[in-house]
Amino acid sequence: MKKTALIILAEGFEEVEAVTPIDILKRAGVDIKIAGLGRLTIKGAHGIRVECDCLLKDYKNFPDALILPGGMPGAENLASSVEVKDLILKMHEKKKLIAAICASPALVLAPLTILKDREATCFPGYEKSLPASVKFVKKDVVQSGNIITSRGAGTAFAFGLKITQNLVGKSIADTVAQQMLYTN
């Protein structure tokens, strides 16, 4: 069965952190849906508008992976949504993959306590928002169980490949990286 992923865009999301994983996952054959928080056309932190496939409130499936880009005020908008929080907690309860980048690990995931006793990373400076129970690791991408965290726009490619590897395997992720001339 084809793997599925859902990425949630909120006003002010970091464009590179959203579009890069979307592109990589599509190339890998993952069925990825883009859900808008509150509207179908979402404006990113740098003014780029992205047309979503659906509103988050209308998304009725349960994906294999949930992706949360950062950016400001995008991460804050995700964090303030009860709908987003509920979905994250359901995903975590079912041990589904949750991937957050930039400020989202600290602002969206940490308050829900799902990072407790785990390693995680985030955008520089936001590690101060992580509770003491989270071990901050200064790496581009960190996976701890079913949760993947990453630092920011410059790490979005590695982030997208780590999600891909978890969903469809290292071989396919490596092939996509090679085809895209990713050499890191």
N, C-alpha and C positions, 0 to 999 in steps of 0.2 A: 504494500500500500504506500502511496506517495506521502512523504513527510510534509507537514504543514507548519507554517510559522505566521505569527501575527506581529506586526510592528505598529505601535501606537504613536501617532504624531499629535502633538499639542502645539498651540501657537508659541513661536519662539524656539522651536527645536533646532538643533545644529544639523544643517543640511548634509554635510559629509558623513556624519555619524548615522544618518538614516539611509541615504541613497546608496552608500557603499555596501553595507550588508544586504540591502534589497537586491542589488545587482549581482553580487556574488551568489546569493542563495538561488536566484532565478537561473543563473548559469549552471548551477549544480542540480537543477531539476526540482527544487523544493517549491511547493505551492505556497507562496507568500502573499498575504493580504495586508493592505495598508488601511488602518482604521483611523479615522479622524476623531479627535476628542471635541465634540460639540459642533463640528462642521465638516463638510466634505473637502473644501479647499483650505489648506493650512499654510500659513505664512511662516517661514523659517526665520531664524535669528538674523539672517543676512538678507532678508527680503525676497528670497526665492519661494515661490508658491508651488505646492505639490497637491495634485488631485488625488484624493484617497478613494479606495475601492468601496468603502462603506463607513458609516458612523459606528463608533465603538458600541454604542447602545443597541445597534441592530445586528452586531456580530453574534451569532448564536452557536458557532462551533467551538470546539475545545482544541486548540492547536498543540502541536508537539513542542513548540518553542514560542516564547513571548520576548519581544525585543523592545527595549526602552532607550531611545536616544537621549542625549543630554541637551546642552544648550540652555541659554537663558533668554526669556523666562520659561522655556519649554519644560525643563526638569521641575521647576516649581509648579507649573500647571499640571503636570502628571501627578505630583505629590499631593496636590489639593483635591484630586478627583477620587471620590468614594468608589466610583465604578472601576477605576484603575486599581485601587487598593484591593478591592474584592477579588478581581481577576488574579492579581499577583498571589494573594493568599490561597486561592483555589488551585492555581498552578503549582505552588509550593507544596501544598497538601498532597497533591497527586505526584509529586517528585518530577514534574515536567521541567524542561529547560527554561530558565529565566536569564536573560542577558541584558545588562545595563551598562551604559558607557557615560563617561564624563562626570557630571554632577549627579546623575541619576542613582548610582550606587549609594551615595551618601544621603541624598535628599528624598529619594523614593523608596529604596529598599531598606535602608538602615532603620528608619522609624517603625517599620513593620516587624522588626526583630528577626527577620529571616537570615541576616548575616551573622547572628550571634555565634560565637565560637568558630568562625570561618575566617579564611584569608580573603581579602578583597583589595581592589585598587580603585582609584577614582582620579578626577582632575586635580592637579596640584593645588593645595590649599583646602580642598574639601575633606581631606582626611581628618581635619579637626572636627568635622561634624559626625565622624564615625564614633560610636560608643567604644568604651574600653574593651568590650567583649569581642570586638572585631580586630583581627590582626591585619593592619595595613601593610601591603607589599608594594614596593615601588617597581612594578613590572608593567609592561604594556598591556598584557592580558593575563588575568588570573582566573582559574577555574577551581571552585571548591564545591564538590558534589554537583548538584544540579544548577549551580549559579555561576555565570560567567560575568566578570566585570572587566572594564577597560578604562583607559585614562582620558582619551579625547580624540579629536578629529584626526590627528596624525597616527593614531593606532586603530582607526576604523577598519582598515584592510585586514589586519591581523585578527581583529575582533570578529569580522564577518567570516573569515576562514575558520576560526575556532568554533563558531556556531555551526557552520557547514560540516565540519569534521564530526561534531556530536550528532548531527541529524542524519548524514548520509555516508560517513566514513572518511578516514584519512586519505584514501586513494583518490576519491572524487575531489576532496578539498585540494589535494596536491595538484591534480590535473587542472582544476580551475585556476589555481595560483600560477601554474606554468603557462597556461594559455593567456593569462593576463600580464605575463612578464613580471610577476611579483617575485622578487629574489631575496627577501629578508629571511 
